[in-house]
Amino acid sequence: MANSIRNQIEGTVRKLVSDRVMTEVILDSAAGELVAVITTASAKELKLKRGRTVTALIKATNISLKDCNCGTH
């Protein structure tokens, strides 16, 4: 499947937390832990399961930051 998303990170599914509508997917990657929330229908269509290697496609129009309380300004 072709796409124009440049930020792509390969990872391994570590954990899936699903309900009827949404699934939280936790990935381990070289960049660290990634968490995505997708529809449960999409998780089933992708046949996601623990240990499966997937590619996270990241396309964001903004990023929110939180104070880390690290004492620097």
SVG drawing of the C-alpha trace seen along z (x, -y; Angstrom):
<svg xmlns="http://www.w3.org/2000/svg" viewBox="-19 -29 37 42">
<polyline fill="none" stroke="black" stroke-width="0.4" points="0.0,0.0 1.6,-3.3 1.4,-6.3 2.9,-9.7 3.6,-9.5 7.3,-10.0 7.4,-9.3 7.3,-5.5 8.5,-3.5 8.7,0.3 7.7,1.9 6.5,5.1 3.0,5.3 3.6,5.8 0.0,5.4 -3.5,4.9 -6.4,3.6 -9.7,3.8 -13.3,3.1 -16.2,3.2 -15.3,0.0 -11.6,-1.0 -8.3,0.9 -5.2,-0.5 -2.1,0.9 1.3,0.7 4.4,1.2 8.0,1.6 10.3,-0.1 13.8,-1.3 12.4,-4.8 10.8,-3.6 7.3,-2.7 4.6,-3.9 0.9,-3.8 -1.9,-4.1 -5.6,-4.0 -7.5,-2.5 -10.9,-1.1 -11.4,2.5 -12.7,3.3 -9.3,2.0 -7.3,4.1 -9.3,7.2 -8.8,6.3 -5.0,5.9 -5.1,9.2 -3.0,7.6 -1.7,9.9 1.2,9.9 4.6,10.3 3.5,9.2 5.7,6.7 3.9,3.6 4.8,0.2 3.4,-2.9 2.6,-5.6 2.8,-9.0 1.1,-12.0 0.5,-14.9 -0.5,-18.5 0.4,-19.5 2.2,-18.2 1.3,-19.0 4.0,-19.3 3.8,-18.7 6.1,-20.3 8.6,-17.6 9.3,-19.3 13.0,-18.8 14.0,-22.2 15.2,-23.8 13.5,-26.7"/>
</svg>
